Amino acid sequence: MELIDAKREGDTLTVFLKGHIDSSNAAALEQEIDQARQEHPARDLVLDAQDLVYISSAGLRVLLRLRKTYPALKVINVSSEVYEILDMTGFTEMLDVTKAYRVISVEGCEVIGQGANGKVYRIDPDTIAKIGPMLGLMGTLIPMGPALVGLSTGDIASMAYNMQVAFATTVIGLFSAAIGFVVLQCKQRWYARDLAALEFVASLRTPNTPAA
């Protein structure tokens, strides 16, 4: 199974990485890249990671060896998940790494608004940061009824108290949403860091078997 595609334009050889790169196929990947370099000799090397899903420490060592040959090595179209790994391991400081533009499809997404200039879709599946504002809105609307009754009957004290409750509930809802969003981002970074660490330890404990 081929792990790469290669294309040369001028003095630049572009290698397109695919799928998962780990200790099971890192050696084969390096061999395919070396073969592409021999078939398409070029001054510069660019790695296109648009189709790269995951890279382990074994794959990172391949990048290090390529950097020794190509000091101006570039890695482009990197997904957010792969960029997290490169960032945590310091490769974004050593290499010229460019993140891929986020491609968004609205096919099958819920339409939550429509105006003269187009439609508004719900595309974010995460709901933890949305529960807070929803509860805050509910807490705002509930005391608005007694506040309006107090206004109509001239009971200013009752109206002021209910308005105070409404605004306080809104602030609490927004604050809880902010906490949920921060916790979600931190947990995602923790998972990516732990996974990269486990892959690195596994590569150290499992020696590479010599090719037959």
C-alpha positions, 0 to 999 in steps of 0.5 A: 500500500502506497503511503505517499504521492509525489509531484515535482514542480520546478525545483520543488518536490511535493510529497503528499502524506496519507492516513496514519503514520506510526511505528508500523509503517514509518520505515516504509514511509521513509523508503517511499520518500527516498524513492520519490527523491531519487525519481524526482530530484529537487532542491526543496521538499514540501510535505502536504499533510492534507490527508494525514490523519495522525503521526506518532513519534516514529513519524516525527523522527522521519521528519527530523531526518528529512530536515537534515537533508532539507533545512527549508523543509515545509509541512503544509495543509496540516489538520488541527489534530496533527498540528496539536501533535507538532506543536506539543513536540516543538516541531512547529518551532523547528519546521515551517508548518502551515495549518490547513484552511477549515473546510465546512460543509452545511449539508444536513445541518440545521437551519436556525435562521434565514434572511435576505442575504442567506441562511444561518446553519448550526454546524458545531456539534459541541453543546457544553458551551450552549447549555449555559446561555440557554439556562441563562435565557430561561432564567431571564424570561421567567422573572420578567413576567412578575417584573412587568406585572409590578410595572403595571401595578406601580410596584416599583420595588417588586419590578426592580427585584425581578429585573435584578434576578433576571440580569444576574441569571444572564450573567451566571449563564454566560459565565458557566458557558465560558467555563464549559468552553475553556474546560472542553478546550483543555480536555482536548489538549490533554487527550492529544498530549497523552496520546502522543506521550503513549505513542512515544513510550511505545516506540521506545519499548518496541524496537524496530524489527529489521527488514527481511 
